[in-house]
């Protein structure tokens, strides 16, 4: 019979072998390039491992290791795509815009695990928290955006604002997740009748804007033409004003010169003015001056002899 002492020895040796085997098997672990790990010491997060390769730790149950992926995950909000089929969830995506219209909005959030310890132990379901945070951020931004911007040119701005707000929320929750991108998929009206009515309103608005632009263009054209005509009239008036001023100055100078001659020889100047006036009133005539005794004496021929003769005009006077 085997002695009791030998049984104890075999049992002790088996325990030692078992402990050595457990130690050997649980003291070494590998981390793949697509993985990251976190070391737990008696269940408490100790450190994170991100370098790939073979690593050593204290044997179980002193230390344990949890591995997580480094890949980028996608959260589909408002729809689900599997095997090429898209299933929509309109109840989740229905929300009110800032001008009290209803739209359906869905998006994709790309995220990564950047803190394995926080991801594993700071919350029971970090992905659910991310989903609820995405819903809250999107509804908040859509709720302060007008429907025209949400359906047309404001999508990029909505994406940026949702991303910034979601990052703030996730940082506050401290669940070990980082947001890398937010992509707004669709923003649309809830049914065909509403979409048609909105399209009609949009078309009417575009037509109104077109008419307003055409009217403004015509107004600007007519205003420019009127300004041009005004400038032309002012320019002509200024030219006429300058011409009249110069004519008046010439008349004044002429009058002053004539007045000076009149002061020097009043009788001669008077007769000269009479003759010049007759020449202006009756152009092309020959002037004759009659002496008192009735004899005719022609002098001061004002026209060349080769010009056609016209009936004479006589003036009686007391010439010497």
C-alpha positions, 0 to 999 in steps of 0.5 A, a space after each residue: 500500500 502507498 503510504 500517506 506521506 507519499 500521497 501527500 508528496 504526489 499531491 503537493 507536486 501536482 499542485 506545484 506543477 499546476 501552479 507553474 503551468 498556470 503561471 507560465 500560461 497567464 504571464 505572457 500575452 501578445 497584442 496584435 497590431 490592430 489591438 490595444 490592451 489594458 492590464 488589471 491588477 486585482 481587478 483595478 486598471 493598471 496601465 494600457 498597452 498599445 505596442 504590438 508584440 509579446 508582453 509579460 505580466 504577473 500571473 493570474 489572478 494577480 493580473 489580467 489583461 483585456 484586449 480591444 480593437 484599434 479600428 474605427 467604428 461607425 455608428 449609424 443613427 436613424 437607419 441600419 444597413 446590412 447585406 446591402 439592405 437599408 432599414 430606416 427608423 423614421 421615429 428616431 430621425 423625426 425632429 423639429 427645426 428652428 422655424 417649427 418645421 418637421 424633417 427627417 435627419 440621419 447621420 453616421 458617426 465614426 469613432 475609436 476607442 482611445 482609453 480602454 480602461 474608461 471604455 470598459 469600466 466607466 459605463 455599463 454600455 458606452 455605445 448606447 451612451 454614444 448613440 444617445 449623445 448623437 441623438 441629443 447633439 443632432 436634435 439640438 443643432 437641427 432645432 436651432 437651424 432653419 428648414 431652408 438651411 437644413 435642406 439645402 446649403 447648410 448641411 456642412 455647417 450642421 455637420 460641423 456643429 453636431 461634431 463639436 457638440 458631440 465631442 463636448 458631450 463624450 468628453 464630459 461622459 468620459 467613456 474612453 471614446 474619441 469622435 473622428 468624423 460626423 457625416 450627415 446622410 439625409 435631411 428630408 421632409 417627412 412625406 411626399 405631399 410636404 416635399 411637394 409643397 415645400 418645393 412649390 414654395 421654394 420655386 415661388 421664392 426663387 421666382 420672386 428673387 429672380 423678378 426682384 433682381 430683374 427689377 433692380 437691374 432695370 432700375 439701376 440701368 434707368 438710374 444710370 441713364 438718367 444720371 447720364 442725361 442729367 450730367 449731359 444737361 448740366 454740362 450743356 447748361 454750363 457750356 451755354 452759361 460760359 458762352 453767354 457770359 463771354 458774349 455778354 463780356 464781349 458786348 460790354 467791351 464793345 459798348 464801352 469802346 463805342 461809348 468812348 468813341 461817342 464821348 470823343 465824337 458824338 455826332 460822328 458816332 451817332 451817324 455811324 450807329 444809324 448807318 450800321 443799324 440800317 445795314 443790319 435791318 436792310 442787308 444788301 442795300 446801297 446807302 445814298 445821302 442827299 444834300 439839302 439842295 436836292 443834288 444827289 451825292 453817292 459816297 461811302 460805298 458799303 458794297 463792292 461795285 461788282 455785287 448785284 445792285 439793289 434798290 437804293 435807300 436814301 437819307 436826307 440830311 444837311 451834309 456839307 
